[in-house]
Amino acid sequence: MNEATSTPVIYFYAQTDPYWEFSNFAPFGVALDGAWWPTVEHFFQAMKFDDAAYRETIRASRKPKDAKALGMTRKLPLRADWEAVKDGVMLRAVRRKFQTHAAPRALLLSIGHAPIVENAPMDAYWGCGPDGRGQNRLGQILMQVRAELAGE
Ligand SMILES: Nc1nc(O)c(N)c(N[C@@H]2O[C@H](COP(=O)(O)O)[C@@H](O)[C@H]2O)n1
């Protein structure tokens, strides 16, 4: 429960959780930059790199966890501006996912103005982190996309 508003908080993360559809790992592909990406995670991880061949390796990987593992390598350099652009990359991909797929869009709109939190125990940037006090940037982006879709 959000104590300020008494609105239930929507948590999501694992495939077995309610609202798994909100995860970047959920199987909703996106068309971006002239290609089809199997999940938002594939696109996000690939965009970390200037190397086009490596981006394609990530795009072609079987599962989002494979894409994530490929994106975590530091054998190749991250693009120099990654920290500056990563939130915009995430917003583009999440926005396209919900524009493209009716089922997750309906679910996102069905929860009204409820706060959304990625319940990621190891990620205090995109999620709420181990102590629940992380930045929750993915949750914020989902709420932004929800407002756009609702015409707010
Ligand atoms: N479902 C799921 N499983 C994991 O293991 C995760 N880490 C996440 N979180 C997502 O990871 C992405 C962030 O990647 P970087 O750490 O910036 O490389 C982002 O899509 C999170 O939502 N989710």
The ligand as a Gaussian input file, in Angstrom:
#p B3LYP/6-31G(d) Opt

LIG

0 1
 N       13.135000     -10.154000     -14.891000
 C       14.360000      -9.630000     -14.606000
 N       15.365000     -10.449000     -14.302000
 C       16.567000      -9.945000     -14.019000
 O       17.560000     -10.754000     -13.689000
 C       16.782000      -8.544000     -14.068000
 N       18.012000      -7.998000     -13.800000
 C       15.695000      -7.733000     -14.403000
 N       15.825000      -6.363000     -14.448000
 C       16.075000      -5.731000     -15.688000
 O       17.455000      -5.740000     -16.031000
 C       17.665000      -4.661000     -16.932000
 C       18.774000      -3.775000     -16.458000
 O       19.934000      -4.210000     -16.985000
 P       21.336000      -3.502000     -16.639000
 O       21.658000      -3.891000     -15.229000
 O       21.151000      -2.020000     -16.777000
 O       22.240000      -4.088000     -17.642000
 C       16.380000      -3.857000     -16.981000
 O       15.606000      -4.279000     -18.104000
 C       15.712000      -4.270000     -15.723000
 O       14.324000      -4.058000     -15.816000
 N       14.489000      -8.289000     -14.662000

